[in-house]
Amino acid sequence: MGQEEVRATAVVLAAGGGARMKSSLPKVLHRAAGRPLLAHVLAALSPLALDGRLIVTSDRKTEIEEAMTAVGHAEGLSYAIQDPARGTADALRVALEALEGSSSRVLVVPGDAPLLETSTLDALLHVHAQNASRVTLLTARISDPTGYGRVVRANGVIERVVEERDASYEERTIDEINAGVYVFDATFLQDLLGKIDRENAQGEYYLPDAVRLLRSEGRDVHAYRTHPQEVLGVNSRAQLARVSELLRRRACERWMDEGVTVVDPNTTYIDSSVSIGRDATIQPFTFLEGATSVGEKAEIGPQVRVVDSRIESGAKVSFSVVLSSEIGPDASVGPFASLRPGTRLGRKAKVGTFVETKNTTLGEESKAPHLAYLGDATLGRGVNVGAGTITCNWDGRSKHETIIEDDAYIGSDTMLVAPAHIGKRAATGAGAVVTQDVPSDALAVGSPARIIEGRGDKMGKRGREPDQESRQ
């Protein structure tokens, strides 16, 4: 970051219930751009020089802890429970009891502010250190300050922070707001918190009252002002949608800076957890969600939803849904394909129009161009699946596997009744209902299918060595 590190212990206030969201889910676990609100805050804190990170939660600590573990934020976190919730100053008091003086500075951050950036928090810490301040707060000037505490100044000097419910009409016209982010000198913090009372409209212990108390003692209070968008919190579903929009836009801009073509950022939805390779192209109305990765020079969209999947270099996906799947290099998906969990496509494999797959592997250069269902199946290299083919994988009680070996040819409208094993270069005739294994080079025809030895190899693959075939 270009400056000497300023160390601190971070306390994240995450005990709020979010009554206005009318949800049974803790507020900080609502998702914005693919991650819980709290995970965005922890991601912003991670690069800082922190002596510890403590989250103050309600009695739903276990739920929050499990959610953070699931998104990769378990290491180095500690928790303290505030029960009952009696305000932000009380939450910090609970945190101090758990921390037991582990750092000379305490950075306090709300758990519902997902737009906070590491650079801003780092700047706030440096301003605090440079001024040897007892408290430094993050502020912003905002066109509509409704709902935020106002920063009251006299001749440019901060005098106090007043919550909206306690503000006079004149104070409500102030456009500088308190972001709820502070750096405190830990040496004096315990004593300071003990002086805060609950004489206010909500009957709570307000942390912003620390500003007024310090000024009454003649202490200077310092601030660092940041961009108004960055301090937006979430107290309603509408605000959740707004911060999600801003996070997605931030993701699009970040990937464009990294060499990705995003044709229309206004209609592209990229979660914060997604990674994209250089020279990839993302077409309009594409949704990239969860732990998805897109390789270099891949082309995704238009009208694609990809969740928790890996798409390798040069692959193309259009007008399709891809869930928990792997798409190999130069493979092709769509239009109008549905790849359900467990699908794996090898290099140059193809899943085409109105094809559905589930727990299925297509080997290198294998293809199902249209109108097929492949479930619980393993296809080797160079397999061709005709239109209307179905792997009949469920017998009413259990799922069964279909194995189709290299260079097999599955004729249109074939029913493969699992468990089934189709040998190398074997073939099925149109409309065949296959209820038994088909040996290599054999042909299965009819309903139920009869086996004709030596009549397979519809694609003329017999006798060709692998290095003669265009599978590079």
HELIX and SHEET records of a PDB file:
HELIX    1   1 ALA A   19  MET A   21  5                                   3    
HELIX    2   2 LYS A   27  LEU A   29  5                                   3    
HELIX    3   3 LEU A   37  LEU A   45  1                                   9    
HELIX    4   4 LYS A   61  ALA A   70  1                                  10    
HELIX    5   5 THR A   88  LEU A   99  1                                  12    
HELIX    6   6 THR A  118  ASN A  131  1                                  14    
HELIX    7   7 GLU A  164  ASP A  166  5                                   3    
HELIX    8   8 TYR A  169  ARG A  172  1                                   4    
HELIX    9   9 ALA A  186  GLY A  194  1                                   9    
HELIX   10  10 ASP A  209  SER A  216  1                                   8    
HELIX   11  11 PRO A  228  VAL A  231  5                                   4    
HELIX   12  12 ARG A  237  ASP A  257  1                                  21    
HELIX   13  13 PRO A  265  THR A  267  5                                   3    
HELIX   14  14 PRO A  466  GLN A  468  5                                   3    
SHEET    1   A 7 LEU A  77  ILE A  81  0                                        
SHEET    2   A 7 LEU A  50  THR A  57  1                                        
SHEET    3   A 7 ALA A   8  ALA A  14  1                                        
SHEET    4   A 7 ARG A 105  PRO A 110  1                                        
SHEET    5   A 7 GLU A 176  ASP A 185 -1                                        
SHEET    6   A 7 VAL A 135  ARG A 141 -1                                        
SHEET    7   A 7 HIS A 222  ARG A 225  1                                        
SHEET    1   B 2 ARG A  31  ALA A  32  0                                        
SHEET    2   B 2 ARG A  35  PRO A  36 -1                                        
SHEET    1   C 2 ARG A 150  ALA A 154  0                                        
SHEET    2   C 2 VAL A 157  VAL A 162 -1                                        
SHEET    1   D11 THR A 261  VAL A 262  0                                        
SHEET    2   D11 THR A 281  ILE A 282  1                                        
SHEET    3   D11 GLU A 299  ILE A 300  1                                        
SHEET    4   D11 LYS A 316  VAL A 317  1                                        
SHEET    5   D11 SER A 332  VAL A 333  1                                        
SHEET    6   D11 LYS A 350  LYS A 358  1                                        
SHEET    7   D11 SER A 338  LEU A 339  1                                        
SHEET    8   D11 VAL A 321  LEU A 323  1                                        
SHEET    9   D11 VAL A 304  VAL A 307  1                                        
SHEET   10   D11 THR A 286  GLU A 289  1                                        
SHEET   11   D11 THR A 268  ILE A 270  1                                        
SHEET    1   E 7 THR A 261  VAL A 262  0                                        
SHEET    2   E 7 THR A 281  ILE A 282  1                                        
SHEET    3   E 7 GLU A 299  ILE A 300  1                                        
SHEET    4   E 7 LYS A 316  VAL A 317  1                                        
SHEET    5   E 7 SER A 332  VAL A 333  1                                        
SHEET    6   E 7 LYS A 350  LYS A 358  1                                        
SHEET    7   E 7 LYS A 367  GLY A 375  1                                        
SHEET    1   F 9 SER A 275  ILE A 276  0                                        
SHEET    2   F 9 SER A 293  VAL A 294  1                                        
SHEET    3   F 9 ARG A 310  ILE A 311  1                                        
SHEET    4   F 9 GLU A 326  ILE A 327  1                                        
SHEET    5   F 9 ARG A 344  LEU A 345  1                                        
SHEET    6   F 9 THR A 361  LEU A 362  1                                        
SHEET    7   F 9 ALA A 377  LEU A 379  1                                        
SHEET    8   F 9 THR A 402  ILE A 404  1                                        
SHEET    9   F 9 ALA A 420  ILE A 422  1                                        
SHEET    1   G 5 ASN A 384  VAL A 385  0                                        
SHEET    2   G 5 TYR A 409  ILE A 410  1                                        
SHEET    3   G 5 ALA A 427  THR A 428  1                                        
SHEET    4   G 5 LEU A 443  GLY A 446  1                                        
SHEET    5   G 5 ALA A 449  ILE A 452 -1                                        
SHEET    1   H 3 ILE A 390  CYS A 392  0                                        
SHEET    2   H 3 MET A 415  VAL A 417  1                                        
SHEET    3   H 3 VAL A 433  VAL A 434  1                                        
END                                                                             
